[in-house]
Amino acid sequence: MNDFRDTRVLTEAALAIALAFVLGFIGIDLPFGGSISLEMIPLILLALRQGPVVGVIAGAAYGLLNLAVEPVVVHPVQVLFDYPLAFGALGLAGFFRPTVRGAVIGATVAVLARFVCHFVSGVVFFASYAPEGWNPYVYSGAYNAAYLVPSLAIALVVVVVLLRALEGAQPSPRQVRYRRSTAS
């Protein structure tokens, strides 16, 4: 199992977090909040290449970095849901094989898990922001889907392209193991 004791894995995780941080500043801010960005791409790709443990830890670390730079804090539990849990959930992509099909399913599951974290936070802690007459569940769902669905669509395309490109350049040990298991 790959973990952070391997210098290559640690370096790849650090680069993924740094790239996610930079990509988080590049995006389209939506009028009612949230933004469509590319920040999830390196974290999902890392999880697919190195597995769920590395992916979840790196995602949670990125979430804490995001909290330090752009904090929105209304309650300590909300902080957990919106930062380390939501971004750590992107590591769930690592439970899927580092193939095109695995990337599509893994990224979708990971972003759905992130959506659930933000949805719960929205219903519990941000219900008062819902427009008058809106059900807090509908508001939270619409608000979070408005930026996560387009971000997922972009991430799916880019992750698949990058996964294929990185496979030929320097496959991760996890990708090599997968190839060996399917070749027999």
mmCIF file of the C-alpha atoms, coordinates in Angstrom:
data_MODEL
# 
_entry.id   MODEL 
# 
loop_
_atom_site.group_PDB 
_atom_site.id 
_atom_site.type_symbol 
_atom_site.label_atom_id 
_atom_site.label_alt_id 
_atom_site.label_comp_id 
_atom_site.label_asym_id 
_atom_site.label_entity_id 
_atom_site.label_seq_id 
_atom_site.pdbx_PDB_ins_code 
_atom_site.Cartn_x 
_atom_site.Cartn_y 
_atom_site.Cartn_z 
_atom_site.occupancy 
_atom_site.B_iso_or_equiv 
_atom_site.pdbx_formal_charge 
_atom_site.auth_seq_id 
_atom_site.auth_comp_id 
_atom_site.auth_asym_id 
_atom_site.auth_atom_id 
_atom_site.pdbx_PDB_model_num 
ATOM 1   C CA . MET A 1 1   ? 0.000   0.000   0.000   1.00 0.00 ? 1   MET A CA 1 
ATOM 2   C CA . ASN A 1 2   ? 1.306   3.449   -0.878  1.00 0.00 ? 2   ASN A CA 1 
ATOM 3   C CA . ASP A 1 3   ? 1.429   5.930   1.919   1.00 0.00 ? 3   ASP A CA 1 
ATOM 4   C CA . PHE A 1 4   ? 3.149   9.122   2.893   1.00 0.00 ? 4   PHE A CA 1 
ATOM 5   C CA . ARG A 1 5   ? 6.372   7.314   3.912   1.00 0.00 ? 5   ARG A CA 1 
ATOM 6   C CA . ASP A 1 6   ? 7.150   7.003   0.186   1.00 0.00 ? 6   ASP A CA 1 
ATOM 7   C CA . THR A 1 7   ? 8.893   10.189  -0.982  1.00 0.00 ? 7   THR A CA 1 
ATOM 8   C CA . ARG A 1 8   ? 7.299   9.941   -4.424  1.00 0.00 ? 8   ARG A CA 1 
ATOM 9   C CA . VAL A 1 9   ? 3.802   9.718   -2.960  1.00 0.00 ? 9   VAL A CA 1 
ATOM 10  C CA . LEU A 1 10  ? 4.460   12.565  -0.545  1.00 0.00 ? 10  LEU A CA 1 
ATOM 11  C CA . THR A 1 11  ? 5.802   14.726  -3.376  1.00 0.00 ? 11  THR A CA 1 
ATOM 12  C CA . GLU A 1 12  ? 2.868   13.922  -5.638  1.00 0.00 ? 12  GLU A CA 1 
ATOM 13  C CA . ALA A 1 13  ? 0.416   14.734  -2.828  1.00 0.00 ? 13  ALA A CA 1 
ATOM 14  C CA . ALA A 1 14  ? 2.159   18.040  -2.068  1.00 0.00 ? 14  ALA A CA 1 
ATOM 15  C CA . LEU A 1 15  ? 2.095   18.993  -5.747  1.00 0.00 ? 15  LEU A CA 1 
ATOM 16  C CA . ALA A 1 16  ? -1.594  18.054  -6.024  1.00 0.00 ? 16  ALA A CA 1 
ATOM 17  C CA . ILE A 1 17  ? -2.457  20.204  -2.996  1.00 0.00 ? 17  ILE A CA 1 
ATOM 18  C CA . ALA A 1 18  ? -0.416  23.136  -4.321  1.00 0.00 ? 18  ALA A CA 1 
ATOM 19  C CA . LEU A 1 19  ? -1.960  22.849  -7.789  1.00 0.00 ? 19  LEU A CA 1 
ATOM 20  C CA . ALA A 1 20  ? -5.463  22.594  -6.320  1.00 0.00 ? 20  ALA A CA 1 
ATOM 21  C CA . PHE A 1 21  ? -4.733  25.713  -4.290  1.00 0.00 ? 21  PHE A CA 1 
ATOM 22  C CA . VAL A 1 22  ? -3.682  27.692  -7.365  1.00 0.00 ? 22  VAL A CA 1 
ATOM 23  C CA . LEU A 1 23  ? -6.549  26.337  -9.486  1.00 0.00 ? 23  LEU A CA 1 
ATOM 24  C CA . GLY A 1 24  ? -8.970  27.323  -6.729  1.00 0.00 ? 24  GLY A CA 1 
ATOM 25  C CA . PHE A 1 25  ? -8.265  30.953  -7.563  1.00 0.00 ? 25  PHE A CA 1 
ATOM 26  C CA . ILE A 1 26  ? -9.103  30.426  -11.229 1.00 0.00 ? 26  ILE A CA 1 
ATOM 27  C CA . GLY A 1 27  ? -12.793 30.086  -11.780 1.00 0.00 ? 27  GLY A CA 1 
ATOM 28  C CA . ILE A 1 28  ? -16.137 31.617  -12.461 1.00 0.00 ? 28  ILE A CA 1 
ATOM 29  C CA . ASP A 1 29  ? -17.784 33.153  -9.410  1.00 0.00 ? 29  ASP A CA 1 
ATOM 30  C CA . LEU A 1 30  ? -21.520 32.620  -9.417  1.00 0.00 ? 30  LEU A CA 1 
ATOM 31  C CA . PRO A 1 31  ? -23.882 35.490  -8.534  1.00 0.00 ? 31  PRO A CA 1 
ATOM 32  C CA . PHE A 1 32  ? -25.368 33.820  -5.459  1.00 0.00 ? 32  PHE A CA 1 
ATOM 33  C CA . GLY A 1 33  ? -22.120 32.311  -4.195  1.00 0.00 ? 33  GLY A CA 1 
ATOM 34  C CA . GLY A 1 34  ? -19.895 29.378  -4.972  1.00 0.00 ? 34  GLY A CA 1 
ATOM 35  C CA . SER A 1 35  ? -17.659 29.160  -7.997  1.00 0.00 ? 35  SER A CA 1 
ATOM 36  C CA . ILE A 1 36  ? -16.981 26.796  -10.832 1.00 0.00 ? 36  ILE A CA 1 
ATOM 37  C CA . SER A 1 37  ? -13.296 25.962  -10.567 1.00 0.00 ? 37  SER A CA 1 
ATOM 38  C CA . LEU A 1 38  ? -10.676 23.367  -11.392 1.00 0.00 ? 38  LEU A CA 1 
ATOM 39  C CA . GLU A 1 39  ? -9.461  22.778  -7.821  1.00 0.00 ? 39  GLU A CA 1 
ATOM 40  C CA . MET A 1 40  ? -10.869 19.254  -7.597  1.00 0.00 ? 40  MET A CA 1 
ATOM 41  C CA . ILE A 1 41  ? -8.931  17.917  -10.595 1.00 0.00 ? 41  ILE A CA 1 
ATOM 42  C CA . PRO A 1 42  ? -5.506  17.382  -8.980  1.00 0.00 ? 42  PRO A CA 1 
ATOM 43  C CA . LEU A 1 43  ? -7.064  15.899  -5.835  1.00 0.00 ? 43  LEU A CA 1 
ATOM 44  C CA . ILE A 1 44  ? -9.211  13.413  -7.767  1.00 0.00 ? 44  ILE A CA 1 
ATOM 45  C CA . LEU A 1 45  ? -6.288  12.480  -10.006 1.00 0.00 ? 45  LEU A CA 1 
ATOM 46  C CA . LEU A 1 46  ? -4.071  11.951  -6.946  1.00 0.00 ? 46  LEU A CA 1 
ATOM 47  C CA . ALA A 1 47  ? -6.672  9.659   -5.366  1.00 0.00 ? 47  ALA A CA 1 
ATOM 48  C CA . LEU A 1 48  ? -7.001  7.617   -8.561  1.00 0.00 ? 48  LEU A CA 1 
ATOM 49  C CA . ARG A 1 49  ? -3.235  7.245   -8.843  1.00 0.00 ? 49  ARG A CA 1 
ATOM 50  C CA . GLN A 1 50  ? -2.365  6.682   -5.171  1.00 0.00 ? 50  GLN A CA 1 
ATOM 51  C CA . GLY A 1 51  ? -5.508  5.297   -3.553  1.00 0.00 ? 51  GLY A CA 1 
ATOM 52  C CA . PRO A 1 52  ? -8.131  6.461   -1.082  1.00 0.00 ? 52  PRO A CA 1 
ATOM 53  C CA . VAL A 1 53  ? -5.944  6.916   2.005   1.00 0.00 ? 53  VAL A CA 1 
ATOM 54  C CA . VAL A 1 54  ? -3.573  9.324   0.274   1.00 0.00 ? 54  VAL A CA 1 
ATOM 55  C CA . GLY A 1 55  ? -6.509  10.978  -1.514  1.00 0.00 ? 55  GLY A CA 1 
ATOM 56  C CA . VAL A 1 56  ? -8.574  11.571  1.618   1.00 0.00 ? 56  VAL A CA 1 
ATOM 57  C CA . ILE A 1 57  ? -5.626  12.891  3.654   1.00 0.00 ? 57  ILE A CA 1 
ATOM 58  C CA . ALA A 1 58  ? -4.476  15.207  0.858   1.00 0.00 ? 58  ALA A CA 1 
ATOM 59  C CA . GLY A 1 59  ? -8.050  16.416  0.266   1.00 0.00 ? 59  GLY A CA 1 
ATOM 60  C CA . ALA A 1 60  ? -8.550  17.135  3.960   1.00 0.00 ? 60  ALA A CA 1 
ATOM 61  C CA . ALA A 1 61  ? -5.216  18.980  4.062   1.00 0.00 ? 61  ALA A CA 1 
ATOM 62  C CA . TYR A 1 62  ? -6.310  21.050  1.075   1.00 0.00 ? 62  TYR A CA 1 
ATOM 63  C CA . GLY A 1 63  ? -9.626  21.766  2.824   1.00 0.00 ? 63  GLY A CA 1 
ATOM 64  C CA . LEU A 1 64  ? -7.762  23.128  5.848   1.00 0.00 ? 64  LEU A CA 1 
ATOM 65  C CA . LEU A 1 65  ? -5.550  25.244  3.572   1.00 0.00 ? 65  LEU A CA 1 
ATOM 66  C CA . ASN A 1 66  ? -8.681  26.567  1.863   1.00 0.00 ? 66  ASN A CA 1 
ATOM 67  C CA . LEU A 1 67  ? -10.128 27.377  5.300   1.00 0.00 ? 67  LEU A CA 1 
ATOM 68  C CA . ALA A 1 68  ? -7.002  29.316  6.234   1.00 0.00 ? 68  ALA A CA 1 
ATOM 69  C CA . VAL A 1 69  ? -7.157  31.431  3.066   1.00 0.00 ? 69  VAL A CA 1 
ATOM 70  C CA . GLU A 1 70  ? -10.895 31.957  2.522   1.00 0.00 ? 70  GLU A CA 1 
ATOM 71  C CA . PRO A 1 71  ? -12.650 31.159  5.813   1.00 0.00 ? 71  PRO A CA 1 
ATOM 72  C CA . VAL A 1 72  ? -16.419 31.136  6.063   1.00 0.00 ? 72  VAL A CA 1 
ATOM 73  C CA . VAL A 1 73  ? -17.107 30.117  9.638   1.00 0.00 ? 73  VAL A CA 1 
ATOM 74  C CA . VAL A 1 74  ? -20.471 30.091  11.380  1.00 0.00 ? 74  VAL A CA 1 
ATOM 75  C CA . HIS A 1 75  ? -20.004 27.036  13.619  1.00 0.00 ? 75  HIS A CA 1 
ATOM 76  C CA . PRO A 1 76  ? -17.191 24.544  14.365  1.00 0.00 ? 76  PRO A CA 1 
ATOM 77  C CA . VAL A 1 77  ? -19.199 21.623  12.955  1.00 0.00 ? 77  VAL A CA 1 
ATOM 78  C CA . GLN A 1 78  ? -19.912 23.609  9.790   1.00 0.00 ? 78  GLN A CA 1 
ATOM 79  C CA . VAL A 1 79  ? -16.150 24.112  9.392   1.00 0.00 ? 79  VAL A CA 1 
ATOM 80  C CA . LEU A 1 80  ? -15.650 20.331  9.477   1.00 0.00 ? 80  LEU A CA 1 
ATOM 81  C CA . PHE A 1 81  ? -18.347 19.715  6.866   1.00 0.00 ? 81  PHE A CA 1 
ATOM 82  C CA . ASP A 1 82  ? -17.335 22.500  4.472   1.00 0.00 ? 82  ASP A CA 1 
ATOM 83  C CA . TYR A 1 83  ? -13.569 22.087  4.572   1.00 0.00 ? 83  TYR A CA 1 
ATOM 84  C CA . PRO A 1 84  ? -11.752 18.883  5.632   1.00 0.00 ? 84  PRO A CA 1 
ATOM 85  C CA . LEU A 1 85  ? -14.701 16.505  5.178   1.00 0.00 ? 85  LEU A CA 1 
ATOM 86  C CA . ALA A 1 86  ? -15.906 17.969  1.875   1.00 0.00 ? 86  ALA A CA 1 
ATOM 87  C CA . PHE A 1 87  ? -12.474 18.051  0.256   1.00 0.00 ? 87  PHE A CA 1 
ATOM 88  C CA . GLY A 1 88  ? -11.361 14.840  1.948   1.00 0.00 ? 88  GLY A CA 1 
ATOM 89  C CA . ALA A 1 89  ? -14.375 13.198  0.288   1.00 0.00 ? 89  ALA A CA 1 
ATOM 90  C CA . LEU A 1 90  ? -12.670 13.751  -3.066  1.00 0.00 ? 90  LEU A CA 1 
ATOM 91  C CA . GLY A 1 91  ? -10.246 11.026  -2.004  1.00 0.00 ? 91  GLY A CA 1 
ATOM 92  C CA . LEU A 1 92  ? -13.062 8.502   -2.330  1.00 0.00 ? 92  LEU A CA 1 
ATOM 93  C CA . ALA A 1 93  ? -12.209 8.435   -6.037  1.00 0.00 ? 93  ALA A CA 1 
ATOM 94  C CA . GLY A 1 94  ? -9.252  6.303   -4.955  1.00 0.00 ? 94  GLY A CA 1 
ATOM 95  C CA . PHE A 1 95  ? -11.553 3.365   -4.260  1.00 0.00 ? 95  PHE A CA 1 
ATOM 96  C CA . PHE A 1 96  ? -11.972 3.000   -8.010  1.00 0.00 ? 96  PHE A CA 1 
ATOM 97  C CA . ARG A 1 97  ? -9.531  1.653   -10.546 1.00 0.00 ? 97  ARG A CA 1 
ATOM 98  C CA . PRO A 1 98  ? -7.208  4.100   -12.296 1.00 0.00 ? 98  PRO A CA 1 
ATOM 99  C CA . THR A 1 99  ? -8.880  3.536   -15.656 1.00 0.00 ? 99  THR A CA 1 
ATOM 100 C CA . VAL A 1 100 ? -11.150 5.739   -17.730 1.00 0.00 ? 100 VAL A CA 1 
ATOM 101 C CA . ARG A 1 101 ? -14.263 3.990   -16.416 1.00 0.00 ? 101 ARG A CA 1 
ATOM 102 C CA . GLY A 1 102 ? -12.911 4.045   -12.849 1.00 0.00 ? 102 GLY A CA 1 
ATOM 103 C CA . ALA A 1 103 ? -12.078 7.733   -13.178 1.00 0.00 ? 103 ALA A CA 1 
ATOM 104 C CA . VAL A 1 104 ? -15.590 8.601   -14.329 1.00 0.00 ? 104 VAL A CA 1 
ATOM 105 C CA . ILE A 1 105 ? -17.282 6.588   -11.597 1.00 0.00 ? 105 ILE A CA 1 
ATOM 106 C CA . GLY A 1 106 ? -14.751 7.569   -8.925  1.00 0.00 ? 106 GLY A CA 1 
ATOM 107 C CA . ALA A 1 107 ? -14.898 11.286  -9.681  1.00 0.00 ? 107 ALA A CA 1 
ATOM 108 C CA . THR A 1 108 ? -18.694 11.191  -9.726  1.00 0.00 ? 108 THR A CA 1 
ATOM 109 C CA . VAL A 1 109 ? -18.866 9.370   -6.380  1.00 0.00 ? 109 VAL A CA 1 
ATOM 110 C CA . ALA A 1 110 ? -16.265 11.698  -4.859  1.00 0.00 ? 110 ALA A CA 1 
ATOM 111 C CA . VAL A 1 111 ? -18.032 14.875  -5.968  1.00 0.00 ? 111 VAL A CA 1 
ATOM 112 C CA . LEU A 1 112 ? -21.383 13.459  -4.858  1.00 0.00 ? 112 LEU A CA 1 
ATOM 113 C CA . ALA A 1 113 ? -19.856 12.857  -1.408  1.00 0.00 ? 113 ALA A CA 1 
ATOM 114 C CA . ARG A 1 114 ? -18.528 16.426  -1.406  1.00 0.00 ? 114 ARG A CA 1 
ATOM 115 C CA . PHE A 1 115 ? -22.010 17.623  -2.393  1.00 0.00 ? 115 PHE A CA 1 
ATOM 116 C CA . VAL A 1 116 ? -23.521 15.746  0.573   1.00 0.00 ? 116 VAL A CA 1 
ATOM 117 C CA . CYS A 1 117 ? -21.101 17.456  2.979   1.00 0.00 ? 117 CYS A CA 1 
ATOM 118 C CA . HIS A 1 118 ? -21.923 20.926  1.636   1.00 0.00 ? 118 HIS A CA 1 
ATOM 119 C CA . PHE A 1 119 ? -25.641 20.078  1.427   1.00 0.00 ? 119 PHE A CA 1 
ATOM 120 C CA . VAL A 1 120 ? -25.799 19.087  5.108   1.00 0.00 ? 120 VAL A CA 1 
ATOM 121 C CA . SER A 1 121 ? -23.871 22.208  6.072   1.00 0.00 ? 121 SER A CA 1 
ATOM 122 C CA . GLY A 1 122 ? -26.213 24.319  3.979   1.00 0.00 ? 122 GLY A CA 1 
ATOM 123 C CA . VAL A 1 123 ? -29.366 22.857  5.502   1.00 0.00 ? 123 VAL A CA 1 
ATOM 124 C CA . VAL A 1 124 ? -28.140 22.990  9.097   1.00 0.00 ? 124 VAL A CA 1 
ATOM 125 C CA . PHE A 1 125 ? -26.042 26.158  9.166   1.00 0.00 ? 125 PHE A CA 1 
ATOM 126 C CA . PHE A 1 126 ? -27.040 28.307  6.181   1.00 0.00 ? 126 PHE A CA 1 
ATOM 127 C CA . ALA A 1 127 ? -30.827 27.811  6.017   1.00 0.00 ? 127 ALA A CA 1 
ATOM 128 C CA . SER A 1 128 ? -31.342 31.452  6.990   1.00 0.00 ? 128 SER A CA 1 
ATOM 129 C CA . TYR A 1 129 ? -29.752 32.491  3.666   1.00 0.00 ? 129 TYR A CA 1 
ATOM 130 C CA . ALA A 1 130 ? -32.511 30.802  1.672   1.00 0.00 ? 130 ALA A CA 1 
ATOM 131 C CA . PRO A 1 131 ? -34.748 33.262  -0.176  1.00 0.00 ? 131 PRO A CA 1 
ATOM 132 C CA . GLU A 1 132 ? -38.115 33.801  1.430   1.00 0.00 ? 132 GLU A CA 1 
ATOM 133 C CA . GLY A 1 133 ? -40.452 30.936  0.670   1.00 0.00 ? 133 GLY A CA 1 
ATOM 134 C CA . TRP A 1 134 ? -37.648 28.522  -0.273  1.00 0.00 ? 134 TRP A CA 1 
ATOM 135 C CA . ASN A 1 135 ? -37.345 25.217  1.511   1.00 0.00 ? 135 ASN A CA 1 
ATOM 136 C CA . PRO A 1 136 ? -33.820 25.029  3.043   1.00 0.00 ? 136 PRO A CA 1 
ATOM 137 C CA . TYR A 1 137 ? -33.308 21.564  1.493   1.00 0.00 ? 137 TYR A CA 1 
ATOM 138 C CA . VAL A 1 138 ? -34.157 22.819  -1.996  1.00 0.00 ? 138 VAL A CA 1 
ATOM 139 C CA . TYR A 1 139 ? -32.050 25.930  -1.502  1.00 0.00 ? 139 TYR A CA 1 
ATOM 140 C CA . SER A 1 140 ? -29.004 24.014  -0.272  1.00 0.00 ? 140 SER A CA 1 
ATOM 141 C CA . GLY A 1 141 ? -29.346 21.454  -3.064  1.00 0.00 ? 141 GLY A CA 1 
ATOM 142 C CA . ALA A 1 142 ? -29.706 24.095  -5.773  1.00 0.00 ? 142 ALA A CA 1 
ATOM 143 C CA . TYR A 1 143 ? -26.935 26.299  -4.397  1.00 0.00 ? 143 TYR A CA 1 
ATOM 144 C CA . ASN A 1 144 ? -24.390 23.479  -4.167  1.00 0.00 ? 144 ASN A CA 1 
ATOM 145 C CA . ALA A 1 145 ? -25.389 21.759  -7.403  1.00 0.00 ? 145 ALA A CA 1 
ATOM 146 C CA . ALA A 1 146 ? -25.052 25.068  -9.282  1.00 0.00 ? 146 ALA A CA 1 
ATOM 147 C CA . TYR A 1 147 ? -21.276 25.014  -8.930  1.00 0.00 ? 147 TYR A CA 1 
ATOM 148 C CA . LEU A 1 148 ? -20.486 21.330  -8.268  1.00 0.00 ? 148 LEU A CA 1 
ATOM 149 C CA . VAL A 1 149 ? -22.243 19.886  -11.332 1.00 0.00 ? 149 VAL A CA 1 
ATOM 150 C CA . PRO A 1 150 ? -20.354 22.069  -13.851 1.00 0.00 ? 150 PRO A CA 1 
ATOM 151 C CA . SER A 1 151 ? -17.111 21.597  -11.887 1.00 0.00 ? 151 SER A CA 1 
ATOM 152 C CA . LEU A 1 152 ? -17.647 17.821  -12.046 1.00 0.00 ? 152 LEU A CA 1 
ATOM 153 C CA . ALA A 1 153 ? -18.274 17.918  -15.800 1.00 0.00 ? 153 ALA A CA 1 
ATOM 154 C CA . ILE A 1 154 ? -15.030 19.803  -16.376 1.00 0.00 ? 154 ILE A CA 1 
ATOM 155 C CA . ALA A 1 155 ? -13.135 17.556  -13.934 1.00 0.00 ? 155 ALA A CA 1 
ATOM 156 C CA . LEU A 1 156 ? -14.350 14.389  -15.688 1.00 0.00 ? 156 LEU A CA 1 
ATOM 157 C CA . VAL A 1 157 ? -12.951 15.494  -19.023 1.00 0.00 ? 157 VAL A CA 1 
ATOM 158 C CA . VAL A 1 158 ? -9.646  16.771  -17.662 1.00 0.00 ? 158 VAL A CA 1 
ATOM 159 C CA . VAL A 1 159 ? -9.041  13.851  -15.260 1.00 0.00 ? 159 VAL A CA 1 
ATOM 160 C CA . VAL A 1 160 ? -9.598  11.267  -17.996 1.00 0.00 ? 160 VAL A CA 1 
ATOM 161 C CA . VAL A 1 161 ? -7.220  13.092  -20.355 1.00 0.00 ? 161 VAL A CA 1 
ATOM 162 C CA . LEU A 1 162 ? -4.560  13.526  -17.659 1.00 0.00 ? 162 LEU A CA 1 
ATOM 163 C CA . LEU A 1 163 ? -4.901  9.966   -16.377 1.00 0.00 ? 163 LEU A CA 1 
ATOM 164 C CA . ARG A 1 164 ? -4.215  8.667   -19.880 1.00 0.00 ? 164 ARG A CA 1 
ATOM 165 C CA . ALA A 1 165 ? -1.277  11.046  -20.364 1.00 0.00 ? 165 ALA A CA 1 
ATOM 166 C CA . LEU A 1 166 ? 0.294   10.216  -17.000 1.00 0.00 ? 166 LEU A CA 1 
ATOM 167 C CA . GLU A 1 167 ? -0.164  6.494   -17.577 1.00 0.00 ? 167 GLU A CA 1 
ATOM 168 C CA . GLY A 1 168 ? 2.298   6.584   -20.462 1.00 0.00 ? 168 GLY A CA 1 
ATOM 169 C CA . ALA A 1 169 ? 4.736   8.972   -18.791 1.00 0.00 ? 169 ALA A CA 1 
ATOM 170 C CA . GLN A 1 170 ? 5.179   7.533   -15.310 1.00 0.00 ? 170 GLN A CA 1 
ATOM 171 C CA . PRO A 1 171 ? 2.461   5.227   -14.023 1.00 0.00 ? 171 PRO A CA 1 
ATOM 172 C CA . SER A 1 172 ? 1.968   5.135   -10.297 1.00 0.00 ? 172 SER A CA 1 
ATOM 173 C CA . PRO A 1 173 ? 2.693   1.821   -8.545  1.00 0.00 ? 173 PRO A CA 1 
ATOM 174 C CA . ARG A 1 174 ? -1.081  1.447   -8.155  1.00 0.00 ? 174 ARG A CA 1 
ATOM 175 C CA . GLN A 1 175 ? -1.564  1.761   -11.927 1.00 0.00 ? 175 GLN A CA 1 
ATOM 176 C CA . VAL A 1 176 ? 1.225   -0.758  -12.555 1.00 0.00 ? 176 VAL A CA 1 
ATOM 177 C CA . ARG A 1 177 ? -0.379  -3.242  -10.125 1.00 0.00 ? 177 ARG A CA 1 
ATOM 178 C CA . TYR A 1 178 ? -3.734  -2.788  -11.855 1.00 0.00 ? 178 TYR A CA 1 
ATOM 179 C CA . ARG A 1 179 ? -2.196  -3.458  -15.274 1.00 0.00 ? 179 ARG A CA 1 
ATOM 180 C CA . ARG A 1 180 ? -0.530  -6.632  -13.977 1.00 0.00 ? 180 ARG A CA 1 
ATOM 181 C CA . SER A 1 181 ? -3.778  -7.913  -12.471 1.00 0.00 ? 181 SER A CA 1 
ATOM 182 C CA . THR A 1 182 ? -5.734  -7.364  -15.690 1.00 0.00 ? 182 THR A CA 1 
ATOM 183 C CA . ALA A 1 183 ? -3.006  -8.818  -17.932 1.00 0.00 ? 183 ALA A CA 1 
ATOM 184 C CA . SER A 1 184 ? -3.254  -12.263 -16.323 1.00 0.00 ? 184 SER A CA 1 
# 
